[in-house]
Amino acid sequence: MYEKKPVKNKNTISRKIEDETLVLDLQTKQYHILNETAGKIWELSDGEHTVAEIAEEICKEFDASVDVVKEDVLHTLEGLSKVGVIVME
């Protein structure tokens, strides 16, 4: 699972507002508000970075343990995938 490369759904748009990221699903017209960490995960979900690479970037930025961060990143991506704004490739 950590080698999968998450990518944003093509039917979404996003905007960063202060420390939060607002994601709009254009098909469902639903908004999703992401905190700073989830917003960084969203930003790195470009189809180029693996889940493990995203976790490493989060560790660098927030000075956290990679073991804890990997699980949190995976959990966040699973949630974003469940609401349809991220696809795991």
C-alpha positions in Angstrom: 0.0 0.0 0.0 2.9 2.4 0.7 4.1 2.1 -2.9 0.8 3.3 -4.4 0.8 6.8 -5.9 -2.2 8.8 -4.9 -3.6 11.3 -7.5 -6.2 14.0 -7.2 -9.6 13.2 -8.9 -9.8 15.3 -12.1 -13.2 16.5 -11.1 -11.8 18.5 -8.1 -10.5 22.0 -7.6 -8.8 23.3 -4.5 -7.7 26.5 -2.9 -5.4 27.1 0.1 -6.9 29.6 2.6 -4.5 30.3 5.4 -3.6 27.0 7.0 -6.5 25.1 5.5 -7.1 23.7 2.0 -10.6 23.8 0.6 -11.4 21.0 -1.9 -14.5 21.0 -4.1 -15.7 17.9 -5.8 -17.3 19.3 -9.0 -19.4 16.2 -9.5 -21.0 16.0 -6.1 -20.7 19.7 -5.3 -19.3 18.8 -1.9 -16.7 20.8 -0.1 -14.0 19.2 2.0 -11.9 21.3 4.4 -8.4 19.9 5.1 -6.1 20.9 7.9 -2.5 21.9 7.3 -1.1 18.4 7.3 -3.9 16.9 5.2 -3.5 19.9 2.8 0.2 19.0 2.4 -0.8 15.4 1.7 -3.3 16.7 -0.9 -0.6 18.9 -2.5 1.8 15.9 -2.8 -0.9 13.6 -4.2 0.2 14.2 -7.8 0.6 10.7 -9.1 4.4 11.1 -8.9 4.9 10.5 -5.1 4.3 7.2 -3.4 2.5 7.1 0.0 5.9 6.4 1.6 7.5 9.4 -0.1 4.6 11.6 1.0 5.1 10.4 4.6 8.9 11.2 4.3 8.0 14.8 3.2 5.5 15.2 6.0 8.2 14.0 8.5 10.7 16.6 7.2 8.2 19.4 7.3 6.6 18.7 10.7 9.6 17.0 12.4 7.8 13.8 13.3 8.5 10.0 13.5 8.2 8.2 10.1 6.5 5.2 11.7 3.6 7.3 13.1 3.4 9.5 10.1 3.2 6.6 7.6 0.0 5.3 9.3 -1.5 8.8 9.6 -0.8 9.6 5.9 -2.3 6.3 4.8 -5.3 6.9 7.0 -5.8 10.4 5.6 -5.4 9.1 2.0 -7.9 6.3 2.6 -10.4 8.9 3.9 -9.9 11.2 0.9 -10.2 8.1 -1.4 -13.5 7.1 0.3 -15.1 10.5 -0.4 -13.8 10.3 -4.0 -11.3 13.2 -4.2 -8.2 11.0 -4.4 -7.5 7.9 -6.5 -4.9 5.4 -5.4 -2.9 4.2 -8.4 
